[in-house]
Amino acid sequence: MSKKLELLAPGGDVEAIKAAVVAGANAVYCGLDVFNARNRASNLSMDELYGVIRLAHEYDCEVFLTLNVVILEHEVPVLAKLLNQLVNSGIDGIIVQDMGVFNIVKKYFPTLDIHASTQMTTHNEGQILFLNELGASRVNLSRELNLPEITQLTALAHEHNILTEVFVHGALCIAFSGQCYSSSVSVGNSGNRGRCSQACRDKYEPTAAGNEYPLNLKDNSAYFELPQLIEAKVDSLKIEGRIKGAHYVYTVTDTWRKKINRLTESGDHAGDDSNLHKVFNRSFTSSFLTGKLSKDMFIDSPKDYSAKYAQEKSGAVTEQESRGVQQKLHDDKQALGLTLADKIKGLNIDKADLVVSVTATLGEKLAFVAQTGGREFVVTSTSLLRVSKDSAITADLLTKRLKSFNNESYHLTALEFSELNEGLSVPFKELTTMRNELAFVLNGSIKLVPHAEVPKLPQNPKVEVSPTLSLLISDEKDAHLCDVTDADIYFKIPESLKKGCDKHSDILLRNPRFIPWFPAVLIGKDYIEAVRILESTKPKRIVTNNSGVAYKAHEMGIEWVAGPFLNTTNSHALMEMQEVFDCKGAFISNEINRLQIKNIRRPKNFKLLYSIYHPILMMTSRQCFFQRTVGCKKAAIEDNCMLSCTKATTITNVKGISFAVDKQKGGYPSIYNHEQFLNLEAVRDFSDLFDEFFIDLTDIGSGSKEKLDKVSLVREFEKFLVDENQTKEALHDMVEVKTNAQYVQGL
């Protein structure tokens, strides 16, 4: 079912979109000034979006709009207003992260085509099936996947009529998209809201390995892997760069267009990527695609590498030679800019001028004649005009009926009534029919979708019993906690699992109180092994942060609760999980504040959970954090690194703030805030909303947590939950390094 290979280019502003169009992009993706994950891009107004769509479609180029952020409850009316505009805009698709948006679009705006954003962290087979049930027509696969993994997921996607797209050029995040909270934690600007402050590009105090930019990856370029991507049958090659300018977009898109054309038309594998090095880049790597996760993926500066590359490529030695190289680079950039300026000078996104003339002659049909762009459209009444003094058609009446054509698509320059004879009429309902017919033909003979109301959800049914405590452990040695508490005890399944090993299944079978807790990232064999745990233990209930495991649990009839890393922030997301996958409950995201939580409406027969104590995860990566911090003898990550490595260190930024770098057995390298999250205020604020308050007792993260006595912690938290008069001092004294800043600042 795969269609012609698509080249998908970024458009942060109108000029960049024009550049992408003339460079040969098959599609562009862009954002408005709301609900998109690149707030630092210039973005478009609604009028500009309509103009861009008209322009792009003239060049057989599709336009996708990014709505790829999590949505807050109070924003739903604004979102609904926007969607009502988009359904008649001619937009070719919307890119979505939030399951609540899926729910709203499917119910009220079903003509919109939905693409799953990379923020949905899609990397296993179950997630493809999950997205298929949500109604996604295409999915942007996680950037961390290698070619065999992409091939396998694409084949499954095509079986379900889902297209796949893969990032092939531009900036790389070191963290899994959708699972990075560093900016949110550090400065209150969430990557899940398009406000990433790029902490991974920051300068840090020199590490033991001698690096000041230990998290800074090179840019992605799969230019020389194009044959393998075609063989993998991916549908769309996506260029990153909505905060880049038109010059960058044109150069990169043009270079990729020429490469694709040569390869697909003549089988020519050769290619010249020299122009890619003449625009902003941090040098290039394709190591995620090739699966060779080495130290070479990193670079010592986040700044533009183009000048340094030109210098190295030239072999210049003397100062005069170096100046010559820099001048040539400058001249080449200027030439590319002039080429672009020449190609786009005739393009505009202005509204089309529209003149509507009305002809009304006794005994003939009423006619509306519309003229725009050298074309003429005529619609007529069914009935013949007749004499009528009381209900005669007047210029004022028709002006009120036709003024709506002065809209996002057309500039109604004139309404002409010179051929309107007085004292004539047709049934008024025919005027409405004629207006709708004219709107239809002016919309490219595409039926206009009527306005849809998204109803406000009912108030929450309150929790009828006192909320209970639940806790998370990751070591069977903590099983003794079963003897000191009646709390639900979740047992953390690691991200990496040894093939065919029954260790974790056996732990769950030996400890029937343990409720499996599945991580957010499960790639390849690790997803297969996670499913095998479900099949061998058949638990009554699980918590999962991975939508692929959620899909499998639903298929097996296992109760599941959505974990905190599914980033749930609104009621429509809760409804979607309940209605489509029979989800029994969900953790509300710790990124939102008390007022944002207060607005959430609970579905019937649905549990709400909230974490009040945990290490604050900032980012998780498939790449190794230790190669450039403490150093590692291995040149690249090996198969057993995930299962066996237990390194830990800290990195300190130039402001003097340290962060814990932690690697558990079977876990991905992760970075945690120096403070623990402790939020006792939520217990007082929302004891009638949440069924469970959760504490994380795994030995992961930083601060004083690993030094604390877990039995004492459990007992203090239980006392606090059951006694409203219990003071907070005991817990505050026990947890010395803590914060609840996210609960205060929110999204």
N, C-alpha and C positions, 0 to 999 in steps of 0.2 A: 504493500500500500504506500510505500515511500514515494514521494513526489520528487521533482527535480531539486537537486541540491541547492539550498537557500544560503545566501550570504546575508547575514543579519548585522546591521551597523548601528552604532549608537547615535543619538541625536540629543545633545544637551540643550541646544537652542536652534532657532530657525536656520541660521547659516550652516550649522553642522549638518542639519538634515538635508539642506540643498546639496551640500558637498557629498553626502552619502549617495544621494539620488544620481547625481551626474557621474559619480565614480562607479556606478553599476551595482549598487546594493539591490537585492531582491526584496528586502524589508528593512525597516528602521524601527527602533524602539525609543520611546521618548516619554517624558513625564510632564504633568502639570505642576502647579505650585503647591499641591496638596497630595497626600497619600502616595508618595513615591520615595524610593530608597536612595535617591541622590539629591538631597536637599541643597547640596552645594553647587549643583548644576544650575544654569540660568532658568531652565525649564520653560514651559509654554503657557500662554493664556489660552482660554477656551477658543477665542476667535482665531488665534494662531494655529491651534490644533486643527480646526476645520480647514484652514487654508493649507496646512501641511498635508492633510489627507487628500485634498483636491489635487495638489501639485504632485504628490507621490503617485497617486493613481493614474495620472496622465502618463507616467513613466513605467507603468505596470509594477510599481513598488508598493508593498503593503506597509501598513502602519500599525504598530502594537503599542498600547499605552500601559505604562507601569503603574500598577496599584499595589506594589509589592511591599507593603508594610503591615504590621498588626494594627487593628482598628480598635478604638476605644468605644465604649457603649454610647457615650454622648455624641459621637461623631456619625452614628448611623444615619440620622436625617440628612446630614450634609452629603454623605456617601450616596444615599438614595437619590438626592437631587442631581448629583453628578451622573449617576448611572442613567437617569432619565434623559439626560442630554446625550450621553454616549450612544444609546441604542439607535438614534437616528443620525449619527454623525458620519457613518460609513467606516468607522474604525474596524480594523480587521481582527483584533483580538485584544484582550487585557491580560496583563501578567500579574499574578496574584500569589501572595504568601498566606494570608489569613483564611482559615477554614470558614469563618463567619461570612466572608465575602463570597465564597463558593455557595454557601447556603442562600444568601440574598439573591445572587445572580440567577441561580437555578430556579428559584421560586417566582421571581418577579421580573427578571430580565433575561429570559432563556435564549434570546437571539444573539446574545453576546458570547463570543468564543473565549474560553478561559485557558490560559497557559499557566502552568505551575512554575513559580519562580525558583531560582537557585536557593533562595532563602528557606525553601522547604526541605533542604538537606536530603535530596533524593539519591540513594546509593545502593538500594537492594531491591530484589524482585517483589517483595511484599509491598514496598512503597509504590511501585508502578501499579500494582493491582488496587492499592488504596486510592491512588489518584484517579484511576479509571472509574472507580465508584463515585468519587467526588464530582466527576464530570470534566476533568481536564482533557483537552484535545492535544496538548503537547506538554513536555516536561523538560526543563533545563537541568541536566544531570550535574551532580556535584563535580566541582573542578578537580577534586582529589583523585578521581577514578582513572584507572589505566585503560589502555585500549581493549584488552580482553574483557574487562568488566563492562565497558561501554558497549562492546559488541553484544554481549549477553543480554544486557538490559534493553538495548535497542530492539533486538529480535523479539523479546517478550512484549515490549511496547507496541510493536507493529502488529502483533497478534490481536491486540485490543484496539487497533486503530488510533494509537497515540503516536505522535511524532516526537522525536528527541532532538534536542539542540545541545551543543557543546561549546564552551568558551574556547576559542582558538588563538586569541590575541588580546594582550592588555595586562593590566595589573592583576596580581595574584594576592589573595588573602592567605595568610599563613593558617588562619583558623577556618574550621568548617563554617560555611555561610549559614546563618540562622542560629549558630551556636556560639557566637562571639558576643560577650557582654563587657569587654574591657572598657569601651568608651562609655557605656552606660554606668558602670561602676565608678570609673575614675572621674568623669566630668559631667555625668547626667545626660549625655547625648547618646541615645541608643542606636546601634546599628540596625535594630529591628524597626526603627522609625526613620531610617535614612539619614541619620546624623552622626555617622561614625567619624571619630576624630583621629583615626589611624594611629593608635598607640603602637602598633607593630612597626611603624616607620620612625618611632621616636629614638632619640639618642639616649643611651644608658651609660652608666659608669662602666669602664673597661672590665670585661669579664676575665675569668681565669685563662680563657683561650685567646684573650687579647682583642675582643671585638666590642665596638661601641654601638653597633646596630645589630644585635644578636637575633632579631626577629624579622629582619628586612629581606624579603624574597626578591629575586629578579622578576622581571615581567614574563608573562606567558607568551610563547609563540610556537604554534604547531605548524609553521609554514612548511617544514620539511617532512611532516607526518601526514600531509594531506592524503597521499595514496591509501594509508592505513585507515584514515577516517572515512574515506569513501568505501573502502572494503567493509568497514564496520556498519555501513548503511545508515549513518546518522543523517538526519534530514536538514539540519541547520547548523551553520558555522557562525558562531556569535563573537563579535568583536566587542571588547569592553572599552568604556571610555566616554561616559556621558558628562564627565566634568572636563573633557578635553575639547579643544577648539576645532573649528572647521578644517583648518590646515591639517591637523592630525588625522581627523576622520577621513578626509579625502585621500591622503597619502596611503593610509593603511588599507582602506577599502579598495582603492585602485590597485594596489599591489596584490591583494588577495584575489580580486576579480580576474586579473590577468593570469595568475597562477591556476585558478580553477578552470578558466577557459582553455588554457593550454592543455591541461591534464585531461579534461573531460572530452575535448574536441579532437585532440590528436594523440593523446596518450603520452605527451611530452612531460617527463618527470622533472626536467630541469627548471630552474627558476632563479630569479634574481631578487634577493631580499634586501638589497642595499638601501632602498628608500625607507625601509622600516627602521633602519638605524639613523636616519636623518631627522626623525621627529622624536619627541620625548620617549625615552625608554630607560629602564634600569638594567640594561643588558637583558638577554633572553635565556629562557630555559623551557624545555618541554618535558621535564622529568616526571611530573605527575602522570602524563600520558604514557611515557615509556616505562614507568614504574621504578625508575632508578633514583631513589630519594637520597641524594648525596649532599655533601657540603657545598658542592658547586651551584646549588639552587639559590644560595644566599649571595648578597653583595654588600659591600661596606658602606654604601651611601644610598639614601633614597632619592638623590638628585638625578637630574638628566645625565645620561651616560653617553649621549650622541657625540659630543665633542671628544671625549676620551676614546671612544671607539674609533673615530676617524683618525685620531692621532696614532693609536696602536696599529690600525690597519695600514697606514701609510709607511710606517717604519721611519718616520721623520726623527732626525737626531738633533740637528742644529736648531737654534731659535728661529732662524729665518725660514727653515723648512716647516717648522711648527706653525708659524704665522700663515704660511701659504696654505697649509692644510685647513686651518680655521677659516680662512677667507673663502676657500673652495666650498666648505660646508655651508657657510653663510650664503654664498651665491646659489648653491643648489637649493637651499631652503627658499630663497627668494624666487627662484624660477618655478618651484612647485607652487608657491603662493600665487604667482602671476597666472599660471595655468588654471588654477582653481578660480581665481577672480574672473578670468575670461569665460569659463564654462558656466558660471552661475549668474553672470550679469543680466541675463534676460529672464531669469526666473523670479516670480513673485507669488505671494500667497494672498494677495488682495481678494476681497470678496468680489464675486462676479456682479457686474451691473445688471439690473433687471428692470425692464419696463413692462407694465401690464396695461393693456388697452381693453376697454369694455365696449362691446357693440350691442345695442338694443334697438331693434326695429320691429314695429308692430307686425304680427303674423309670422315672425321668424323666431329662431331660437336665440336665446341670450348666449353671447360668446365672450370668453376671457381669452385674450391673446397675449402670451408671454414671450418676450424677446430677450435673449441673453447669449453672449458669446457667439453671435452670428447664427444662432439657432432660434427657431420659432415653434412654440407649442400652443395648440388651440384646444380648449375644452368648451363644450356647449351644454345647454340645458336639455332635458328630455321634452319638456313642454314648450309650446309656442308662446311667445309673449302676447299678453292681452291687455286691454285697457283696464286700469284699476286706480281710482283716486285715493282710496283709503290705505291700500297696501302697496303703493307704487315703489319701485326701486329708485333710490336716489344716490347721488354721488357720496353723500355722507354715510349712508348705510353701507355701500360697497367699500368705502375707505376703511370702515371699522372691520369689515370681513377680510380685507386683503392686506391690511397693514402688517400682519404676522409674517409676510414674506420678506420683510426687512429684518433678517435674522443672521445667524452665524454664517450662513452660506451665501446669502445674497444681499446686495445693497439695492434696495428698492428706490431707484432714482426717480421714477415717475409713475403715477397712476393717471391714465388718460381717459377722459369721459366725453370726448368730442362727438363720439358716435352713440352716445346714450340719449335716446329720446325720452322725454318726460311722460309720466303718467302710465307707465307700463309695468307689468309684474309677471313673475312666475312664482310657484309655491316656494316659500322661504326654505323648506328643507332641501330644495334643489340647489339653492345657493351654497348650502353647506356641502352638498355632494360635489358641486363644481370646484369649490375651494380645495377639498380633499383630493380630487382628481388632479388638479393642477399641482398640488404639493407632491403627489405621487410621481408625475412625469418629471418635475424639477428635481426630484430626489433620485434620478436615474432609473425610474420605473421600479423602485424598491418601496414596498409598502411601509408607511410610517407606523411606528409602534406607539400605541396610545400611552399616556402617562400612567405610571404604576405607583400605587401607594404602598409603602412598607409599613405595616402596622406596628405600633409601639407594643412591646411585649408586656404581659401582665407582671405585677409585682411579685417579688420572691415569696414563696411559701417559707415561713420561718422554720428553723430547726426546732423540733418539739422536745428534744432531749439535750442535755448538756454535751458540748463537743468533747470528743475523746482524744487521747494522745496516740500518735503513731510514730514509729522510729525506724531508722534504716541502719543496718549493719552490713559488713562485707566479709566478715571472718566468722567461721563456725565457733571459734573460741568465745565469742560473745553470746552463745546460746544460753548461757546462764541467766541472761536478762529475762528469759521466759519465766523464770522462777520468781522474779521480783515485780512483774507488771502484767496487767491484762491488756496492755496496748497491742495494737497490730504491729507485727514486726516484719518489716520488709527486708529481703536479702538481696543485695546488689549483685547482679550478674555482670561480669567484666565485659569490656568491649571486644576482647580477643579470646577465643576459645580453642583449645587444642582439638584437632579433628579426631572424632571418634572417642573422645574422652568423656567418661561419665561422672567426673568429679563433682560437678555442680548439681547434676541430677540426683546423685547419691546424697549430697548434703540436704537437698530439699526433701527427699524421701525420709531421711533420718530425723528431720525436724519438721513435723507437720504444721507447726505454728508459723514457719517461715513463708512469707508471701513473695514470690519472685518479683524483682524490680529490674526491668530491662533498660539498658543505656540508650542514648540518643543515636549513636553511630554503630551500625553493624553491617560490615561490608563483606560480600563474598561468602567464604566458608563460615565466617562468624555469624552471619544471619542464618545460614543453614543449621549450624550447631545450636543457635538460640531456639529455632523452631523444633529441633530434636529434643531440647529440654522440655518444651511444652508438651510434645507428644509422649515423652517417657514419664513425665510426672503428672500430667493432666491436672494442674492446680485448679482450685475452685475460682481463684481470683488472682490477677496480676496487676502491677503498675508498669506501664511502658512509656518511655520517652521516644520510642521509635514507632512510626506509623506502620511500618511493615510488620512488626510484631503485633500491633493492634489488629491489622487485617487478618493475620493468621489466627489470633485468639478468637476474633468474631466468627471466623469460618469454623473453628472447632467448638464453638459454644461456650467458651471460657469468658467469665466476667472480666472486664478490663477497665482500668482507670487511667486517664491520660496524665502523664507525669508533667512536672514543671517545665521541662525543656521542650515541650510541644508549644510553648509560648501562647497560652490561651488567655485572651484579654477581653472577650465580649461574649454575650449570651448566644449570639447566632452561631458562634463556633461550637458552643456547648450543644446547641440544638442539632447542628450538623452531625456531630459525632454520635449523638444519641439516636437520631432518626435513621442514619445510614448504617451505622456500625453497632448499634445497641450498646453504646458506651454507658457505663454505670456511674461514672463520676470523673472529676477532673481537678487537678491542681490549678489554681489561678496563678498566673505569672507573678514572680516576685519583682518584676520591673515596674509594676503599676502602683500608684499610691492609694491612700485610703479613700479619697473622693472618687477615683476611677474604679476602685473595687465596689464602692457603695452603689454604683449605677447598674451593676451586673444583675440580671434576672436569672433565677435558677429554674431550669426545666423541672417538670414534675418527676418524682421518683429518680432524682439525680443527686448524687453526693458532691459536695464542694469541699476541697481540701486546700490547706495553705501551710507553707513551710515557715516556721518561726525561728528556726535555728539551723544553720548549715554553713559550711565553708563557701565562700563566694567565688564561683567559677568565673574566670574572665575569658578564657579561650581554650579550645581543644584543637589539636592539630594531628594530621597524619605524618607531618614532618617531625624531625627530632629537634627538640629544644636544647639538647645537650652538646651537639656538635660544635656550637659556637659559644657555649657558656663555660661548662667545666671541661669541655673537650671529650672526644671519644676516638679510640683507636680505629674504629670501623670507618671505612670510607663512605659507606652508605648503610641505610637501614636494612637489616636482614630479616628473614622470616621469624626467627626466634626472639627478635628484639622486643616485640610486643608482649610476648609471654614471660620473658625472663628479666627484663631490665627493671630496676627499682631505684634509679638515680633520683636525686633531689638536690636542688640548689636554690639560690635566690638571684634575682636581678634587681638593680636599683636604678631608677631613672634620675635624670639630672636635677629633679626637685628633691631628691633624697628619699623618695618613697620606694620601699622594697616590695617585691612580689615573689611568692613561692612558686618555683617550678617543680612539679611533682610528677613522678611516673610510677604508678602502681603496677604490680604484676598483672598482665592481661589488660592493662589500660593504655589509652592514648596519652602522649605527653600533654600535660595541662598546666595552665598558669592560674593561680588563685590570688585573690586580694589578701593583703596582710591582716585584714580584720575579718572576724567572723560575723555573719548576719545573725543578729539577735533582735527580735521584734516582738516584745511582749505587749506593746500597744494594740496590736491586731487582735489579741485575745479579748481585750476589753471592748474594742470597737465592733467586733464581728462574731461574738459568741452565738448570735442568732442566725448567722449566715453560713458559717463553716461547720461541717460535721466532724472534721478532724483537723487538729493542729499537729504538725509534723516536725520532728527533730532528726538531724543527720548525725549519727554516731560513728560513721566510718572514720578510719584513721587516714583521712585524705585532707590535704590543704595545709593551712598555716596557722599562725597564732598559737594560742595556748591549748588548743583543743585536744591534741593527743596526750596532754599531761593530765587531763581531767578524769576523775573517776566516773565511769559511765553509770553505775548504779545510783550514785548520788545525784547525778544530773537528771536521770529519769524520775527519781523521787521528788526532786524540787519542781520539775516541770509539771508533774501530776498534781502536786499541792497547789501550784499556781492556777491550774485549770479548774479545779473544783472549788476553790475558795476565793471569792471575789475580793475579800479583804486581805488576802495574802499580799505581802509587799514584794517588790521586785528586787530588793537589795541582795537577797541571797544569790539569785541567778546572775545579777550584774557583778557581784563580787567574784563568783566562780569563773565567769567568762570575762576576762580582763580586757581583751582587745576585741572590740565589737563595734558594729554600726547598724543602723536601720535607715541609712540615707535614702535608699531606693524607695522605701515606703513613704518618705517625706516628699521627695522630688518627683517621682513617677515618670511617666512618658510625656 
